[in-house]
């Protein structure tokens, strides 16, 4: 007797090769996805096969896999190397007469005027004769580990330079930071985060891996242990435990959200701006037989107190984002954060 999947494959004229490839992808999703137990997999598999109608080779199933990944979690997607992208494009041209649904590989993001920032910025701000340190941490995807170490080291240098001017408080601006790689960001901000655990991944099945910053090095420990290369120079050490205002908006996402969450639960810290995007989950690579990479959400980000943030992070004080970048003295989130920094009580 035919299984449900085999019967559906026959009905939809999916070749045995394409069927096996799609089944394997669906198996990986079902076995590893966050909240897998809440998904109606029988229905999802049936609909994925329907969307793979006419598939002859694995590349023909990519759109069905993309569609299924988005139904599993909005932060999951399919990544193709250039050669596979070329093969898929050629197959679609060849089969142009066959109507197939196309699913975007990325989630829809709000437009933030701060998303264009791609360089670290640092300033001293003066308000009523009081000086506060201000630093922008933009999205960052290192080319390699050496590039990540360079970024983290530069960030620590700037923090040290600002700190030597004895600021009253600090503002860390993560608005428009839609991600990349969280580890260089955390390593660079380590002097402000403080030594020790600053968050964690809670993965499907109950495993936990805690993020740490110690002496210029970041990583995770728990069910698995791993560390990112240490900053290049002597790690900077802060004196005391300064007040910090964190700025976030609707395009603070993914690794940008992880960086914000690492500050949640830190003493003398408040958040200003708008709710983050909600891509605050942990993704893992699952390579299929032809090299296509299913980047699947397998866990959720939590802060140092164990609070989960699957739907992103809300500010303590809501301030609307401007339509365009304005001078800092006219930026409502900056001004509101400075007013809080001027108070004696958290």
N, C-alpha and C positions, 0 to 999 in steps of 0.2 A: 504494500500500500504506500502511496506517495505521501510524504509529509506535507504539511500546509505550505511550507516555503517552496518545496519542489512543485507542488500543484500550481501555486501562484506563478512561479517562474515559467512553467509551461504555458499557462494561460496568457502571459504577457510577452511571450516569445523572447525570453532572456536566455542567452546561451549558457551552457553549463559552466564555462569559464567565468563569465561575468557574474553568474549566480553565486559561485563559490567565493569570488572576491568580495561581493557585496555582503554575503552572509558572514564572512570573516570580520569585515568592518563593523557590522551590527553586533556581532558577538563581543568584540572589544569594547564597544560602547556600553553594552548591557553589563559586562563584568566589571567595568571600572568607573563609570560615570557617577558623579555626585548625585545623590537622591535617585539612584537607579530604581530603587524599590517603589517609587511613586509613579513610574512611567508604565503605560500600557504597551508593553513591547510587542505583543501580538499584532496590535493595530499599527504601531509604528513600522514594524517590519513589512506588513502588508502594503502600507502606503509608499514605503521606500521602493519596494519592488514595482509598484505601479508607475512610479516616476522613472524607473530604469527600463521601461518598456522599450523593446528593440535593441537593448544593449548586446553587443557582440563580444567586446573585449573589456578589460577592467577600466580603461580610461572612459568608456561610455557610462560608467556608473558614478562618476565623480559628482555630477549635479545631485543625484539621489543621496549620496553620502553627505554633501553639503547641507541639503535640506534636513536630513535626519539629525546632523550635529546641531543645527540651530534649534530643533525641537527638544534636544536633550538639554542644552544650555546656551544662552546667547553669546557666551564668551568662547565657545568651542568653534573651531573652523578647520578647513582643509588647506594645507600648505603644499604647493607644488614647486619642484625645482624647474628651471627653465626648459629642460628637455621635455618634461611631462606637460608643461604648459603648451609647448609647441605641438606635441602629439594631440592634446585635447582640442586645440584650435583647428588642427587639420581634420580631425574626426568630425568636428561640428560643421566644417565647410562641406565635407563629403556627405554628411547626413542632413544637409540644410532643409530638406523637404520634410524631415521628421520633427514635429513640434515637441520640444522638451522644456520643462520649466528650468529657469535659471535662478539660483539663490545666491544672494550676495554673501561674500566670505567675511564681511565685517559687520559689526553692529552699527546702527545709526547713532551718530554723536551730535550733540548740540554744537552750534558754532560759538566758539569763545574767541574774543579778540586776543587772548593771551596764548593761543595755540601756536602762533607764529614764532614765539620766542624759542631759540635753540642754543642760546649761550647762557652760562651762569652770569648773573648780575649781582653786584653788591654795592650798597650805599650806607652812609650814615644819615639818618633822618633827624631833623631838629623840630621839636614841638614845644613851644613855651619854654625854651631854654634847656630842655631835656633832650638827650641824644639816645636814639634807638638804632640798632643795627637791622638792616633789611637785606635779604638775600633771595634771589630767584633761582629755583631749581627746575630747569626745563625737562621735557621728555628727552630721553637719551638711550640710544641703542648702540652699544660699543661695537666697533668692527672686530675686535678681539679682546682678550683679557688685558693686554697692555694698554689698550685704549680706555678700558674701564678703570684701570688703576690710575691712569693720567687724570681722568675726570674726578675721581674720588680725592686724589691728592690735591688737585687744584681747588676743589671745594673746601678741603680742610685748610689750605693756605689762606683762602679768603676769610674763613671764619676766624682764624688766628689773627689776621690783620685787623679785622673789625673789633675783635675782643680786646686788642691792645689799646683801643680808644675808649675802653671802659663804658660800653653802652648800658643804659638803664634797663633795656629789655631787647628782645629780638622778634623780628617778623620773618617767617619762612613762607615764601609765596610759591604755592604749587598749582596755581590756577593755569589751566591750559596744558598741564602736564599729563598727556594721555598715555604715558607708559614707556615701554622699552625694556630696560633691565633694572630691577629694583636694587640690586646689590651695590653697584657703584654709588647710587644715590644714598643708600643707608650708610655705606662706609664713609662717604664724604661728610654726611651730617652726624656721624658718630659722636663728636664732641658735644653736640647739643642733645642727642638722644640719651646719652649717658651709658655707662658700662652695664652689661648684662642683657637679659632677655627683653626684647621690645616687640614681640608679636609671635605669630605662629601660623602654620598651615594645619587645618583640621581636615583630614582626607576621608574619603569614603571608606567605611570599614572601621572607623574610629581611631586610625593612626594619627599621631601628632608629631610635628616637627617644629621646634621653637626657634625663632630667629634670635640671633645675638649680635652684639657689637662688643668687642673686647680689644683694646689696644691697637686700633687701626684695622682690625679684621672683622668681617661679617660672615655669616653663614647660618646653617640650621643644624639642630641636634635633636635626637629623640629616637624615633623608629629608624631613621637614617641620619648620618652625620656628613656634613659637607661644609667647606669654607671657600670663600672667594679670596683671591690674592690680596695681601695686605697693602695698605697705602705705601707709596714709595719712600717717603721720608719719616722722620720720627713723628708718631701720631700726636696731634695737638690735644692738650688737656685743658678743659675749662676749669676756672676757679669758681666754686659755688654752683648753684642750681638756678640759673636765670629764668625769668618769665619769658614765655614764647607764645606768640600768636601765629597760628597756622592759617593761611588763606587757601581756600578750595573753591571750585566751581563745578559746573555741570560737565566740563571736559577734563576734570581730574579723574583719571581712569587707570585701571589695571595696575601697573607698577607705580604710577603716580598715587593711586589709592593706597597701595601697600605702604608707601612712604608716609602718607598721612596717618594711616592706622598705627604705624610704629610709634607715633607721638601720642596716640590716645592712651590715657591712663598715666602719662608722665605728669609728675607734680608741676604746678604753676604753668599749665598749658591750656589754651583755649582756641577754638576753631571759629573762623569767620568766613562768610561768603554764602555759597549755595551748595545744595546737596550734590555729591559726586555722582558720576555716571552710573555706578553699580556693576562694574566689571571686576569686582573685588573678590576674585576667585583664583584658585590655584590650577594651572594647566600643566599637563604632562604630554610629552611626545609619544605617539604610537605609530611606528613606521609600518606601512603595508608592504606587500611583497614586491611591488614595483618601485618602491621608494617614496611614494606619496606619504605625507606626514599628517596624521590626524592629531591635531592639537586639542585635546579633550579636557574639559573641566572635571577635575577629580576631587577638589576640596574647596574650602572656603577660608578666607583670611580672618584672623582673630587678633584682638589687641593683647597687650601684656597682662590684662586682667581676665582674659578668656572670653571676652564678648565677641560674638560673630558679626560679620558685616557683609553678608551675601548680597544685600541690596545697596551697598555703598554706605557712605558716611555723611551724616547730617551735621551742619555747623552748630555751634553753641549759640551764636548770634547770626541771624540771617541778614545779609546785605546784598542787594542786587548787583549783578555785574554790569559794568558800563558797556555800551554798544561798541566802543572803541577804546584803545588804551589812552588814558588821560594822565596828566602829571600826578605824581604820587600824593601831593598835597590836596588834590581834588578827588582822589580815589576813595570812595566811601568805605570799602573794606579796610584799606590801610588806615584811614582816619579813625575808624571804630576800634581797630586793634590797638592803635596808639593810645586812644583814650583808656582802654582797659589796662594797658601796660603802665599807665600813669597812676593807677589806683594802688592802694596798699594791700587790698584783700583780693584773693583769687576769685 
